[in-house]
Amino acid sequence: MRTVVLSRCLGLAPAPVRVALPPSRGFCGRQAGGGAAAAAARKITENAKKSLASLKRENPRLEPTLAIIQAHNDHSIQDINKNFAKEVGLRVIHICLPEGSSKDEIVDEIVRLNEDPNVQGLALDLPESLYSSKVLNAVKPEKDVDGLSDVNLGRLVRGDAYDCLVPPAVSAVMELLEDLGGKTVLLVGAGGAVGAALQCLLQREGAATMSCRWKAPQLRTKLHQADVVVVGSRKPDDVPVSWIKPGTTIISCSPDLLSEKHNYGQQNNHAAENAVGSLAIAMRMQNMVKNTERWIQSQQYRKWDLRCLKLQPLSPVPRITPTPLGEGKSTVTIGLVQALTAHLNINSFACLRQPSQGPTFGVKGGAAGGGYAQVIPMEEFNLHLTGDIHAITAANNLLAAAIDARILHENTQSDKALYNRLVPAVNGVRGFSAIQLARLRRLGINKTDPGTLTEEEISKFARLDIDPSTITWQRVVDTNDRFLRKITVGQAKTEKGFVRQAQFDIAVASEIMAILALTTSLQDMKERLGRMVVANDKKGEPVTAEDLGVTGALAVLMKDAIKPTLMQTLEGTPVFVHAGPFANIAHGNSSVLADKIALKLVGEKGFVVTEAGFGADIGMEKFFNIKCRASGLVPSVVVLVATVRALKMHGGGPNVTAGAPLKKEYTEENLQLVADGCCNLQKQIQITQLFGVPVVVALNVFKTDSPAEVDLVCKIAKQSGAFDAVPCNHWSAGGKGAVKLAQAVEKAASQKNSFKYLYSLELPIVEKIRIIAQKVYGAQDIELSPAAQSQVDRYTQQGFGNLPICMAKTHLSLSHQPERKGVPTGFILPISEVRASIGAGFIYPLVGTMSTMPGLPTRPCFYDIDLDSVTEQVKGLF
C-alpha cells in the first residue's frame, strides 16, 4: 500500500441445513455409513485442522469465527458443532433464538451477522418450516458456509468449483457413495437446494437420477428401479419397506436424525449412527476453513473490476479557467488518480478535504478540481455535502454555550443550589450521570450516592471556577465574516452583567475539525473530545469539555460526521471526502480514517493520493509531523505541484488579484522571470528532502505557458533533487494528461524511503517552533510576545509540552509577511499567541497577525453564483 502526499508550489426451493447422516433404518437394503463414515469424518477433520493451522501460521492474528443461528430447543447438534470446531481450531458462536421465531426475526439476525466483521462464516440450524428462499438468500454468499444460497448453488451448477461450497449434507452423501457410473439414484423427499446440488453432483459422476415425493403414486415403481436411495425427509408409516429391492444402498440425510429416533421398519441397523451423522458436521467445518482461506485472499491485493467512465474532452474546455489564486493541487490529485486507475489499471483512491463555504463564496471558490479532472457531483461537493461541517459548528457552539452558561450559574448560585440543580431528583431519586461519576473519580471522590458528599466535596464537584480571561474556546461559523473577529457577549440584562470580549473563528478552524481529521475510531474521537481544554480555572488548572459534562453530547452530534463520504471523479475513480481543516490556520489534511480505509481498499500494490493543503512549508510539514504521528502511516512519495505563473510571481512578477485580468508577464513567455522564481521551487524540494521522502514535481500546465518555460521548470526541478518533474495536462485532457505523472509516481514509490520526523516531541515547545522556523521557513530566529511566552510556560507546566507543533501562518510566503516572495532569509519570525489543541493533540502558535477568521474581498465569488429556478441547476460554482 502506498500513500502519496500532494503539496502545492437460480430460484431453487430451499432445503434444511441441519445436517445429519445416520444410517437409514428399516429398509431392506444395505446401509451406507458405519466405519467408513467415521473414518472419513476423522480424515476430513484432520485435513481441515492442518489447513487452518497453516493459515494461522501465515496470519498470526487470525481467529476465524463461525456463527450458527438456532431456533429450536434441541442442543445436541450444537454440542457436536462445538466439538468438531474445537478439534479443527475454529471459534463457534451459537445464537439461540426462541423456538417460535418468525422468518423476519431470523433474517434480522442474519443481516446483523452479515455486517459483523469478526464473523467469517454463517450457518443455520432451523425448523424445516423456516427454510425459505428469503431466509437462505439473506446470508451473504461469502459467509454461506452451508452453500445453500442461490448464488452459491448457481456457481455449483455452472461448475465453478473454486467459487462455490458444496452443502455439507451433499458432500457427506457423495463421500459415502462409490462407483456411481451407470447406477440409478432415487432422491426421495430431498428437494430444494440440497436436492438440486445432489442431482448435479450425482449426474457428474455418471449416475442416472430420479426424484420423487413420498406421496407420489409412482414412488413404488421408482424405489424398485433404484440402485441407490437417498432419503431427504422422514419416511411416512404407510410406505412399506417391501417396496425396496434387495441390495439397494440407502442413505438418509434427513435434517432431524441426529436428535430423534425413527423406526422405518422391523429391521434395524444401529451401526455407526452418530459417526455418519457427524460426517456432515465435519464437512461443514471443512467448508468453514475453505471460507476462511477465501476471506484471507479477499483481504489481499487484487485489481479492481472497475468500469471507468469515458471522457470525450472538448477544445476549448467548456469551463472557466482555474482561479488565479490556486495552483491546481486538487486538480492534480484528481488527474493523478484518474491516470492511475482509468489509464494504467492501478487501484487508486483520492482522499480530499471537504471545502469550507467561506472560500467557496469568498475568493478561492470550491475545491472539486477543474476542467476534466473533477470530483462529481461538483455542486454537492462544494455545498453542505453530508453536513459534516455543520455538525462541527453545532458541536463547537454547544460547548461554547456551555462554558458561558456554567460561569453564569456558578456566579449566581450557592454551592448547595448549584449541586441540587446539577444532580436533581428524578421520581424522588437522585443519581449521578456517568460523566459526573467520571468527574468525581478524577477529583478523588470515590462515592456514588449524591447524599453522602461532604460540603467540601460538593463545592469541589459543583464548581469549575473558570477564569473568564483564560477562555480559549471560540464560537464558529462557516462564513468569511471579518466583523466577528472581535465581539462582546453577555450584554443582555438576563446575563446579569457577565460581559466579556470574545470572537468567532471560521468553522474549519475548530479543534473539533482537527479531531475529526486525526481520530482513528469512534472511541478515540470521544476521548479526544473530552480532553479538549477550553480554559483554566482560577488556580491555573485546565478545564476540559469532560469537566463541563458535554463530551457525550458532542459525540452524538459527530456520530455521522466520522464517516467519510464516497464520491467519484469524472472518470469514475473513487474519492473519499472527509474533514476540512485549513492548512494555514489548522493542520490542513484530510482524515486519517479516510486514508486508512482507502489503503485497505486499494491493496498492497495500490495508491492512495491524499492531499495536504498549500505548500511544503505548511500542509506537508504538518502532514509529516502531526498526521503521520497520529496515523502511524509512512508516505511513499511527495507530489509537489507547481505552475509557471506562480514561479513568475516568486521571480518578481506583479501581484495577482482575484477577478482582475492577468498582466502580460503571466501570459507571455518570460524565461528570466521563471528562472528567478524557481528558487522557491528549489526551497520546497529541499523542505521535502528534510523528511527523507522522494519528491516528484507535477507542473500544472496552463495554455499560456510556452514549451520553453515548461522545459526550464522541469530541468531546474530535477537538478534541485526532484526524482522527476513532469508537465501535466489533466485539466484539459483528464487522466490521459497525467499518465506520465502517474508513471513517475509509481517509479518513485519503489525507491528507498528514509522517512523521518523533523523534531523530537521531547524537545521544549519553543525549541520545536524554532526548528520549524529555521529549517522549513528559513528564518534567522523566532520572537515570542510576552503573552505567547506566558502561554508556553503554562502549557509546559500543565504537562502539554510533548505535543507536536501546528503553526498558523500565511500561505502566501515562506515568511510571516505575505508580500515577501521567493525565498526570504534573515527574518525574525514573530509568535503573537500560542494556543493548545489538547484533544487534537498539538500546540498551535499564531505567527504575526494571522487571523482565524477570513474576510470577504471587494468582489466575492458569490456575485457569480446563481440557481436556475426552472431546472434547479447551480451556476457559477467552480
N, C-alpha and C positions, 0 to 999 in steps of 0.2 A: 504494500500500500504506500502511495506516495502523497505527500502534501505539497502543493505548490503555492507559495505566497506571492501575491501581486502587490507591488508597491508603486505608487506613481512615480517622478520625473518620468347406452343400450336400453333402457327401460325395463329390465328384468325384475320379476317379482322377488321379494325378499325371502330370506330363509333365516332360521335361528342361528345364533352364533355360539350358544353354549355348547362347546364341543365335547363329545363323548363317544367312545368307540368300544364298548364292551361287546363280547360275543353275543350274537343273537341266540335266543333260547327257543326251543320248542319246535323249530323247523327240522324236518327230516333231512338235513343236509350236513355238509362239512363246515364246521365253524372255523372262520378265519381269525387268527389272533394268537392267543396263547403266548408261548415262549418267544416266537418270532417278533411279536409286537413289543414285548418287554425289552428284548434285545435292541430293537430298532429305536425305542424311546431312549434307552441308555446311550446309544451311539449318537443320536441327534443331539441330546443334551450335552454330551461331552464335546462334540464339534462346536456347538454354539458357545460353550464355555471358553474353548480355546480361541475362537474368533473374537469374542468380546475382550478377552484378556489382551489380545494383540492390539485391538483398538485402544484399550486403556493405556497400554504402554506408549503408544504414539500420542495419546491425548490424556495426560495425567489427571486433568480436572474433570474428565468425563464421568457422568453419573446418569446413564440412561434410565428413564422412568416410564413405566407402562401404567396407564390409568385404566381401571376396569369399572364400568358403571353397572351396578347390580340393582335390580328392582324386584327382589323376592326375598323370602326369609330363610332360604336354604344356604348354608355357608360351607357346604362340603367342597364345592368346586373352588370356592375362594381359597380354602386351605391348600388344595392341590396346586393352584396357580402360584401361591406364595412359596410353596416348597420347591417347585421347579425353578421359579425365578431366583430364589436364593442359591440354588445349585449352580445356575448359569452365571450369576453375578449381577442380575438385574434388580432394580428397585421397582416394587409394585405398590400402587396405592389403590384401595378399593373405595369407591363412592357408593355407599349403600342408601338407595332411595326407598321410600315406603313401597310396599307391595302394590298398592293401588295407584301408583303414579301414572299420569297421563303421558301420551306421546309428546305433547308440548313441553311438559316438565323434563322429559328425557332429553329433548332437543336443546332446551335451555342449558342443561348441564353439559351436553356435548359441545355447544358453542363456547362455553366458558373454558373447557379444557382445550379446545382448538386454539384458543388465544393464549394459553399458558405456555411460555417459552421453556419451562422446566419439564414439560411432558413431551416425549418424543413418539409415544405410541398410545393408541386408544382402542379399547375393545369393549364389547357389550355383552352382558350376561342378563338377558331379559326373558320374561314370559313370552311364549310364541306369539301371542296376540299383539305385542308391541313392535314386532319386527315389520316395519313398513318401509316403503321406499323413502318416505320423508325422514324417518329416523336414520336409516343406514346411510343415506346420502348427505346427512348433516355432518358426518365425520369427514374431516379434511382428508383427501386422498393420501397426502404424505404422512398422515398419522394412522391410516387404516390398517392396523396390524392383522385383522381377520380377513382383509381383502374382499369385502362384500359390497363396497360402493360401486355404483355404475361405472365410474371412471376406471377403477381397478379391474373390474370384470371385462370392460371393453378392451383394455390392454391385454388381458389374458386371452381373450378370444382372437385378437389380432396376432397373437404370438410374440408380443413384446415381453419376453421373459425377464429382461433386466429391469423393466419399469413396473412390473406387477408383482404382487404377492399372491400365492395360491392359498385359498382358505384352508385353515388348519385341518378341518374335518376332511376336506377333499384330499389334501396331502397324505393324511393318515390312511385313507382308503386306497390310494394309489400305491402306498408303501407296502400294503398287505397283499396286493394282487400282483401276480406274475404271469408271464406268457399269455397275454390277452389276445394276441393275434388270432383272428378267426372266431373268437368266442362271442357269445351273445350275453350282454349285460342288461338286466332289467332294473330300473330305478323305481321303487315303489314308495310313494309318499315323500319323495325327495324333489321338491320343486324349487322355485325361486333361484336365488343366487348360487346356493350350493348345488342344486340340480343342474343348472346351466354350466357351472365350472366342471362338474363331474363329467357331463356328456362331452364337453370339449376335450378334456384330457384323455378320456377313455377312447374316443374316436382317433386321437392322435397315436394311441398305442395299438391301433388296428382292430379294436373291438367294435362290434355292431351294438348299438344302444337302443333301448326301448324305455319308455317311461309310462307310468300308469298310476292312477289314484286307487286307493284301497276299495272304493265303492264302484269302480268301473266294471261294467259287465264282461269285458274281455280279460279281466285280471287272471282268471284260472288258466286260460289258454296261454297267456304270456308267461306265467310262472312255470308252466310245463316246458316252454321253449327255452327258458333261460339257463345258461351255464353258471352265471353269477347273478345273485340278487343283492342289491344294495337297498337297505331299508332306511328311509329318512324320517319316519314317524312311527308312533306306536301302532301295532297291529290290532285291528278290531277282533273281538272274540269270535265273530261269526265267519271269519276266514279260516277254514280248516288247513292244517299243516299237510294234509294228504295232497294238496294241490302242487306241492313242490316235488320235482322229480328227484330220485335218489342221486347223491353225489354232487348236488348243487352247492357251490360256495356261497355262504351268506354272510354279509357284513351289515351291521347296524350302525348308523350314525345319527340316531335319534337324539335330540338335544337334552333329554332329561334322564338318560340311562345311568349316569353316574350317581344320581341321588335317589332313584326309585327302582324297585324290583318289579320286573314284568314277567308274567308267565304266558309264553306263547304256545304252550302245549305240555305234554307229559314228559317229553324227553328234554332233559336239561344238561347243559354243559357249563359248569361254573369256572372252567379253566381260564385263568389269567384275565378275569373280567376287568379289574382296575388297571392292569398293565396296558391292555388295549385302549381303554378309555384315556389313560394318561398319554398315549402316543400323540393324540391330537393336541393336548396341552403342551407337550414337548415341541410340536410343530409350531404352536403359537409363539413360544419363546424363541424358536429359530427365526421366525418372521420378525420378531422384535429386534433381534440382533442385526438382521439384514436392514431393517428400517433405520437402525442407529447408524450403520455404515453409510447409508444414503444421506442421512441427516448431516453427518460429518462432511461428506463430499459437497453437499449443498452450501456449506459454510465456506468452502474453499473457492478460490478464484475461478470464474468462468466468464467468458464473454457474453454480454447481454444479447438476447434476441430482440433487439430494439429496432423498430422501423422508424428511421429518422424521416423528418419532414423535408420535402424537396423545395428548394428555393428557386425562384426564377427572377434573379436580380434585374432591375431596370436601370437604364442610364439616361439621364441623371437619376440618382436615387430620389424617390418621391417623398423625401422627408427634409426637415430643416437641418442645417449643419449643426454640429455639436457646439455647445456654449463655449465662448472664448475663455471661460474660467475653469474649464475642465479639460484634462488631457486624455480622457478616454480609458481610464483604468477599468471601469465597469465594462466598457465595450470590449476591451482586450480580454478580460476574464471570460466573457460570453463567447467571443470569437474563438478563443483558445479551446474551450470545451466543445464547441461545435466542430472544430477541426479534428480534435482527438476522437470524438465518438462518431460523428456523421461521415468523416472522410478517412480516418485512419483505423476505424473499427476498434478503438481502445475504450474500455469503460471509463467514463469520467463524470464528475459531478462538479457543479459550481456552487459555492456557498457565499451568498451575498447578504449584506445588511439590508434591513427594511428602511426605506428612506423616510426621513422626517418631513412633515408638512411645512416646517419652517423654510428650508431651502427650496422645496417644491414650489411654493408660492412667493419665494423671495428672489434670490439671484440665480442660484445654480440650476434650478429645475429638478427634475426627477433623477433617478439613479438606475433606470432599467436598461442602460446601454443606449445604442443608437444605430440608425441605418438598418443593416441586415444582421446585426449582432445585438439582439434584444431579448429581454425576458417578456414573455406574454402570459396573460393579458396585461399590457403595459399600464392601462389606467388603474386597474385594481392593485397592481404592484405599487404604484406611486400614491394611491389614496386609500387610507384606512387599512387595506388588506384584511387580515382577520382580527384587527383591533388590538394587536399586542401593545402598541404604543399608548393607546387609550387605557388599557389595563394598567400599564405602568403609571400613567398620570393619576388614575384613580387611587392606586395603592400609595403612591408618593404623597398625594394630598390628604389622604386619610391619616397618614402618620403625622403630617404637618398639623392637621387639625387636632389630633390627639395631644400633641405637645402643648399647644397654647391652651387647650381646654384643661389639661391637667394642672398647669400653672395657675390658671384662674381659680379652679376648685380648691387647690391647696391654699391659696391666698385668702379665701373667703370662708373656710370651714375649720372647725376644731378637729383634733385627731379623731375623737370619737365619732363625730358626724361623718367625717370622711371615710372612716373604716366601715361604718354601718352602710354607707352607700356603695362602697366597693365590694362588700360581702353582704348582700341583702338576704333576708329570709324569704325563701320561696316555699309557699304552702306550709309556713311555720317552721321550716328547717333551713339553717344556714350552712353553707358549704363553700369551700374554695374551689375555683375552677382549676383546671390542670395547669394553666400558665401561672396562676397565682401560687400554686403549690411549688412550682419550679422556682419562683422568686423567693419563697420562704426558705427553700433549701440553699439557694445562693447566699442568703443572708445568715445562714447558720441556724435558722429556726426550724427545728425538726418536730413540728406539730402539724396536725391535720384538722383539729377541731377549732373552729373560729372562736369559740367561747373560752379557750384556755390561754390565749395570748395575754401577756402582761401589758401594762400601759406603755412601757418602753418598747416592747416588741410591736405593739400596734402602731406606734409612731414610726418606727423604723420601716415597717411594712408599707404603711399608707403614704408616706411622704417620700417623693423623689427629690424634692428641694432643688429643682432645676434652676441654674443660674441663667437668666434670660440673655445675658451678654455673651454667653458661650454657645448659643444655639447655632448649629451649622446646617441644619436641615431646612431646605427652602422649598417653597411651593413651585410647581412646574406647569407649563402649558406648551403644547406643540405648535407654537406660532412664534415667528420672529417679532417680538414686541419690546422695543427699546425702552418704553416708558414704564416697564415693570422691573427694570434693573434695580431700582430702589423704591420701596414703598413703605407706608406706615400701616400697621394693623392694630385693631383693637380700639378704634375711635368711637364706636357706638357706645351710648350710655350703658347698655346692658353688659358691657365688658368691664364696667366699674373702674375705669381709669387705667386698666392694664394696656398700655400703648407701647409699642416697640417698633423699631425700624427693621425691615425685612426686605426680601427680594424674591423675584421669580427667576428660575433657570428654565432653559428650554428642556422639554421632557426627556430628550435623549441624553441629557447630561445627568439625569438622576442616577444615584447609586444603584437603584433597583434595575435600571437598564444594564449597568455593568455586571450586576449579579446574574441577570438573565443570560448574558453573553458568556460568563465564566463558569456557571454552575454545571455540575455533572449528573445531577439527579434531582428528583423532587425533594427528597430528604435533605440533600445538600443545599438546595435553594432555601428551604425552611430555616436551616441552621444559619445560613448567611444572612437572611432577612432579620433573624433575631439578634445577630451580632452587630447590626448597623448602629453606630454611635451617632446620636443626634445632638448631644450637648454634654456639658459637665454639670455635676451638682455643685453646691456651694462649698464642698470640701475638695473640689478638683477631681473627683472620680467620674469616669464616663457613665453616661446614661444611654441605654440601648433601647431599641424597639421592643425587645423582650421585657425590659423593665416596665414599659408602658402597657404591656399586655396585648399588643396588637399583632404579634407575629402570625398567629393562626389566620386572622382576617386578611392579612397581606397575602399569605399563601393561597387563600381561597380566590382572591382577585387575580392571582397569577397562575392558577392551575391550568388554564388552557394556553396561556402565552408561552409556557415552557416547551410547547410542541412546535418544532419547525414546520414551515409551510412549504409544500412541494409545488413547484411551478415548472415551466419548461422554457427553452429558448425557441427562437423561430424555426430552428431545425430539429426540435424535439429532444434535445439533450436535457436531462433533468437538472433542476436547480433547487437548492434549499434556500429559503429566505427566512432569516431568523436574527432577531436583535438588531440594534442600530445605533450603538454609541458613536458619537463623533470622535474623530481621531485627534482633533486639536484641543478639545476640552474633555475628552474621556480617552479610553484606550483604543477605540476605533477599529474593532474587529467583529466579524460575525461570530456566532456562538460556538463554543466547544462542543455542545451536543450535536449541532448540525455537522461539524467536521467529523465527529466520531461515527455518527450514523452513516454518513456518506462514505467514509473509509471502509466500513463494513460492507456496504453495498457494492462498491466498485471492485473489491477483492485485492489480492496482493499485487497484481500487475496493473491495477487501475490507477487513476489520478484524481485527486480532489484539489480543485483550484479554489483557494479561499482568499478573499480579498482583505487587504489591510489598508486603511484609509490614508490618503495623502502620501507624503514622501517616505523615503527610507529613514529619515531623521525622526519621523513621528510614528506613523502607523506600523511600520516594520519593526522599529526598535521596541515598541510596546508589544507587538505580536510575539517577539522572541522573549523579552524579559518578563512579561506578565502572562500572556495567554499560554505560551509553551510550558511555563512553570505550572500553571493551573491544570493543563490537559495532560502533561507528560508526553506530548507528541513532539516528534522531531521533523522539521521540514526538509524536503529533498532539494528543492530549487527555489530561488527567488526570481520572479519575473519583474524587472524594473521597466516601467512604462515611461517613455519619453516622446516628445513631439519636437519638430523643428521650430515651431513658433515659440514654445516655452524656452528653448535654448537660446533663441534670439533675444528674448526678454532678459534672460540671465547674462547675455553678452552686451547688454547696454541698450537694447531696443526700447521704444517708448512704451508707456503704460497702456494696458488694455482695459477698456471699460465695457462692462456688460451693456449690450444694446447698441453700442456705437460701432461704426464700421472699422475694420482693422486697417491700420495705417500701412503704407506701401512697403515698409520694412518687413512686414509679415507676409505679404502677398507676392513679393518679388524676390528673385534669388539674391542672397547676400551671404556668401561663404565666410567672410570675415566675421560677421556677426554670429554666425553659427559656431565657428571655431572658438570665438571668445566665450561663448555661453557654455561650451562643453566642459568647462571647469566644474560647473555644478553637477553635470552627469558623472564626471570622474569622482567627485566627492561622494555622491550617492553610491557609486560602486564600492568605494573604499569603506563606507559605513557598512555595507553588506558583508564585506570581507572580514570585518571585525568579529562576525558571528560564525565564520567558517563554512558558509553555505554557498554553493555555486550560484552565479547570477547570470541570467540571460536578459539582455536588453531587448525589449519589444518597442520598435519605433512605429508609433501610430501615424500612418501617412495621411496627410491632407492633400487635396487636389492642387493646392498652391505650392506644395513642396517640389523643388526641382530634383532630378536624379542625382545631380552633383551634391546637393545638400544632404540627401538621404545617404549616399555613399560615404560622405565625410563623417557623419554621425556614427555610422556603423564601424568605420575604420578606427575612430578615436575610442569608441567603447571597447573594442577588442584589445587595442593597445593598452587600455587602462585596467585590464584584468577581467573583463567580462568573458564568460565561457563562450558566448556567441552574441551577436547582435543581428536582429532580423527585422526588415521592414514588413509591416502588416497592412493588409487592405481589407480586413474583415468588415469594416463599416459599409463598404460598397459591394463586397463580394460574399459576405457571410463567412462561414467556416473555411471555405476554399481559400480565402485570402489570408488565413492564419495557419495553413498546413506546415509551412517551413518553420514557423514559430513552434508549433506542436512537436515537430521532429527534433528541433533543438532542445526543447524541454525534456523530451524523452531521453536524449543522449546525456544531457546534464544530470539527470536523475540517476544515471548509472555511475557517475563519478564518485570518488571518495568524499565523504561528508564528515567534517570535523566540527560539527556544531558545538558551540559553547555560549554561555551567557556572558554578558558584558561585565557584570559585577556580582560580588558575593552578597547575599542577603544579610550576612552578619555585620557588614560594614555599617557605620553610623549613617543616619539619614542624610546629613549634609554631604558626606563623602560620596554617597551614591548619586546625589544630584550633581555634584562636581564632575564625576566621571562621565555622566551623560553629556553635560555641558561642554566639556573639553574634548572628549573623544568623538562624539557624534556631531555636535553643533560647531565645534571649532572655537569655542570661547576661550579667553585667557583665564578667566576665573568666574566665580559667582559672587553675588552680594545679596544677603538676606536682609529684608527690612526688620526692624525690631519686633513687629507683630509676627512675622514669619519665624524668626528665631525663637520667640516665646512659644509658638505653636509646636515647633520641632522639639523643644525641650519638654513640653507637656506630653506629646505623643511618646517620646522616648521613656519618660517616667511612668507612663501608663502601660508600657510593655508592647508598644506597637512599632518599635524601631527596626524589626527584622522583616518588614514588608517591602516589596518592590516599589519602584517609583513610577508614577504616571504623570508626566509633565503636561501641563496645559499651556500651549504655546502656539503662536501664529504659524500657519502652514505656508505662508507666502514667502518666508525667508528662513535660512538656516539660523539666523539670529532671532532676537525678540522684536526687531524692527522690520515691518513688512516691506518697506521701501528698499532695503538693502538686498540686492540680488547677487547672483554669482556665488562666491564663496567668501563671506565676510570673515575677518580674522581680528584678533586683538581686542575684542569687545568683552565687557563685563556683563554677564547675564543676571539681570535683577529678578529676585524672587520676592514678590509682593505679599504673598499669602500662602499658607500651606494647610491643606485640608486632609482629613483622613477618611477614606472609604474602607472601614474595617470589615464590613460584610463582603464587599467585593474583594478586598484583600490587597489594597495598595495605598500608598501615601500620594497625595495629589497636590503638588506645588503649582501655583499660578505664576506664570512668567510675565513680568511687566504689567501692562494694563489689560491683559487678556480678560475678556468678558465671557460669562457662561450663558448669556442671553444675546443672540444676534439681533440686529435691527433690519428693518426693511430699507431698500435703496429708494432713490427717487422714482425709478420706474421698475417696480417689481414684476415678476413673471405673471402675476395674476391678471395683468392687462390683456394677455393673450389667451387666457383660459376661458372656455365657454362650454355650454351644454346645448346641443340641438334639442329643442323641446318636442320635436316630432319623432326623431329617431332615438333620442336619449344618448346619442354618441357624444363622448367628451372630445373637445377640440383644444388644441394649443398646449397640451402636455408634452413634454419631451424629456 
